[in-house]
Amino acid sequence: MKTHRRRSATWPASALVAVLLGLTTAATSGCSVATLGAARPVDMGSHQVVIAPSMVRIARGGSPYIGPQLEIGERYGVSKKADIGVRLWLPMPGYVVDSRIALRRSADPNSGLDIALQPGTSYLYVPGGDANSSPLHIATLALPVLFGLNFGGGRQLVLGAKLLDILAVDTVNGAEPANILSAAATVGLVWPITDSFSVAPELGVGAALLGSLAGYGSDLGVSGTTVQFSLGLLLGGKAPAPMKCVALPVDSTPQD
């Protein structure tokens, strides 16, 4: 006699609580909605170091979590239209790899509009440790679209619209994978202080849209919001100005 597993459109309460607690822990430990830079790749062949202390507010019903976060990373310009970046999230280590790809790049960095994509992926391990959470492996795929409005002095106003797909897997207890689709928006400013140093304050807001658990369907009622303020410190990222050779005048005075 065959038995069939009954599927329900509503998640089991225990599974839903475990998943949301795990993803909330991940968010408070390192998930970031920040852009931390301009809407254009760094110059070809150049490196840019990114240091960004942040404050995050995570709300999932009840009292929100408010705490600090630090992001450290580097970008490298692989061509005129693309760079690649890596970042580390602290205090609980998380890792991200992304690429900034120019769709439109203004010829003058002091005017015009830049448009870029910044697709990326990240990984975070949440050890769990209490009665309501299990160890989780959390992977995120992100697709931000960035719009940069350039104005005098190399400054840029950066607006970002982002989709994030978060997948959580509990490999210890064999639980079904959980998936949450989120959206985020950011507004920031890149303000050069010197030729090799800029500050980049930024505000980002994210919200969960849709949650699903394998075997139990999807739920539009998933709640959760993130607010993040970051102060990005950007070092480098610009290629040195090309050297110009100036012809020396020829001395036409006759020599004895």
C-alpha positions in Angstrom: 0.0 0.0 0.0 1.4 3.3 -1.1 1.4 6.3 1.1 1.5 9.9 -0.2 3.0 12.9 1.6 0.4 15.5 2.1 1.4 19.0 0.9 -0.1 22.1 2.3 -0.1 25.7 1.1 0.7 26.8 4.6 4.0 26.0 6.2 4.2 24.0 9.4 4.7 26.4 12.2 7.9 24.7 13.5 9.5 24.8 10.0 8.5 28.4 9.4 9.9 29.6 12.8 13.2 27.7 12.3 13.7 29.1 8.8 12.8 32.7 9.7 15.0 32.6 12.8 17.9 31.3 10.8 17.5 33.9 8.1 17.1 36.6 10.6 20.3 35.5 12.3 22.0 35.6 9.0 20.7 39.1 8.3 21.9 40.4 11.7 25.3 38.7 11.2 26.2 39.8 7.7 23.6 40.0 5.0 24.0 43.4 3.3 22.0 45.5 0.9 24.8 48.1 0.4 26.3 49.1 -2.9 29.4 50.8 -1.5 30.6 52.6 -4.7 29.8 54.3 -7.9 27.6 53.1 -10.7 30.6 52.4 -12.8 33.5 49.9 -12.7 36.8 51.0 -11.2 39.4 51.9 -13.8 41.0 49.1 -15.8 44.1 47.6 -14.0 43.4 49.5 -10.8 42.6 48.3 -7.3 40.1 49.8 -4.9 39.9 48.9 -1.2 36.5 49.2 0.5 36.0 49.6 4.2 32.4 50.2 5.4 31.2 50.4 9.0 27.4 50.1 9.1 24.4 50.0 11.4 21.6 47.6 10.6 18.0 47.3 11.8 16.3 44.0 11.3 12.5 43.7 12.0 10.7 40.4 11.9 7.9 41.1 14.3 8.4 41.9 17.9 11.4 43.9 19.0 13.8 44.7 16.1 17.5 43.9 16.2 19.8 46.9 15.9 23.5 46.4 15.7 26.8 47.2 14.0 28.3 45.5 10.9 31.6 45.9 9.1 32.4 45.2 5.4 35.9 45.0 4.1 36.7 44.3 0.4 38.6 45.0 -2.8 37.7 45.7 -6.4 39.8 45.2 -9.5 39.2 46.7 -12.9 39.4 43.8 -15.5 38.4 46.0 -18.5 37.0 49.4 -19.3 33.4 48.1 -18.8 33.7 45.6 -15.9 35.4 45.0 -12.6 35.3 42.2 -10.0 35.0 42.5 -6.3 35.2 40.5 -3.1 34.0 41.4 0.4 34.1 40.0 3.9 31.2 40.6 6.3 31.8 40.8 10.0 31.2 40.0 12.9 30.1 36.6 11.7 32.1 36.0 8.6 30.2 36.1 5.3 31.7 36.2 1.8 30.6 37.8 -1.4 31.9 37.9 -5.0 30.3 40.2 -7.5 31.0 42.1 -10.7 30.1 45.6 -11.8 29.3 45.8 -15.5 28.8 49.1 -17.2 25.7 49.4 -19.4 26.2 53.1 -20.0 29.3 55.1 -19.0 29.4 58.8 -19.2 32.4 60.2 -21.1 32.7 62.9 -18.5 32.8 61.8 -14.9 31.6 65.3 -13.9 28.3 65.1 -15.8 25.9 62.7 -17.4 24.4 59.3 -16.3 26.1 56.0 -15.6 24.1 52.7 -15.5 25.5 49.4 -14.4 24.6 45.9 -13.2 26.2 44.4 -10.2 25.4 40.7 -10.2 26.9 38.7 -7.3 26.7 35.7 -5.0 27.4 35.3 -1.3 27.7 32.6 1.3 27.1 32.6 5.1 27.2 29.8 7.6 25.0 30.2 10.7 25.9 27.8 13.4 22.6 27.9 15.3 23.0 26.7 18.9 19.7 27.3 20.6 16.4 25.4 20.9 14.8 27.3 18.0 17.5 27.3 15.4 19.7 24.8 13.5 23.0 25.2 11.6 22.3 26.7 8.2 24.2 27.1 5.0 22.9 30.3 3.3 23.6 31.3 -0.3 22.3 34.5 -1.9 22.1 35.6 -5.5 21.7 39.3 -6.1 21.0 41.4 -9.2 21.3 45.1 -8.5 20.7 47.8 -11.2 22.6 51.0 -10.4 22.0 54.5 -11.7 24.7 57.1 -11.1 24.1 60.8 -11.7 27.4 62.6 -12.0 28.0 66.2 -11.0 30.9 68.5 -10.3 34.2 67.4 -8.7 33.7 63.7 -9.7 30.8 63.3 -7.2 28.0 60.9 -8.0 24.6 60.3 -6.6 23.9 56.5 -6.8 20.5 54.9 -6.8 20.1 51.2 -6.7 17.2 48.7 -7.2 18.0 45.1 -6.2 16.5 41.6 -6.2 17.9 39.1 -3.8 17.2 35.4 -3.7 18.2 33.7 -0.4 18.5 29.9 -0.2 18.9 28.3 3.2 19.8 24.6 3.7 20.1 22.7 7.0 22.4 19.8 6.2 22.5 18.5 9.8 18.9 17.7 10.3 18.0 17.0 6.7 15.4 19.7 6.6 13.9 20.8 3.3 15.6 23.9 1.6 14.0 27.2 2.3 13.9 30.1 -0.2 13.1 33.8 0.3 12.9 36.4 -2.4 13.6 39.9 -1.3 13.8 43.4 -2.8 15.9 46.3 -1.8 16.6 50.0 -2.7 19.6 52.1 -1.9 20.6 55.8 -2.2 24.2 56.8 -1.8 26.7 59.5 -2.6 30.3 59.0 -3.7 32.3 62.1 -2.7 36.0 62.3 -3.6 38.2 63.9 -0.9 41.5 63.3 -2.8 42.4 61.6 -6.1 42.7 58.3 -4.3 40.2 58.6 -1.4 36.4 59.0 -1.4 33.7 58.7 1.2 30.4 57.0 0.3 27.5 57.4 2.8 24.6 55.2 1.8 21.1 54.2 3.1 19.5 50.9 2.1 16.1 49.4 2.8 15.1 45.8 2.0 12.0 43.7 2.5 11.1 40.0 2.1 8.5 39.4 -0.7 8.0 35.7 -1.0 9.0 32.6 1.0 8.9 29.0 -0.1 9.7 25.7 1.6 10.3 22.6 -0.6 7.3 20.2 -0.2 5.0 22.8 1.4 4.5 25.5 -1.3 4.9 29.3 -1.1 3.8 32.0 1.2 3.3 35.7 0.4 2.9 36.4 4.0 6.6 36.3 4.9 7.5 39.4 6.8 10.9 41.0 7.4 12.6 44.3 6.7 16.1 45.6 6.8 17.4 49.1 7.1 21.1 49.7 6.8 23.2 52.9 6.9 26.8 52.5 5.8 29.8 54.9 5.6 31.9 53.6 2.8 35.6 54.5 2.7 37.0 54.0 -0.8 40.7 53.9 -1.4 42.1 53.8 -5.0 40.2 52.7 -8.0 41.6 55.2 -10.5 44.3 54.6 -13.0 47.3 57.0 -12.8 47.1 59.9 -15.3 49.1 59.0 -18.5 52.5 60.7 -18.7 52.8 63.3 -21.4 56.0 63.7 -23.3 56.9 67.3 -24.2 59.4 67.9 -26.9 62.4 70.0 -25.8 63.3 73.0 -28.0 66.2 72.5 -30.3 69.1 74.8 -29.5 69.9 76.5 -32.8 72.9 78.4 -31.5 76.0 77.5 -33.6 78.6 75.6 -31.7 82.3 76.5 -32.1 
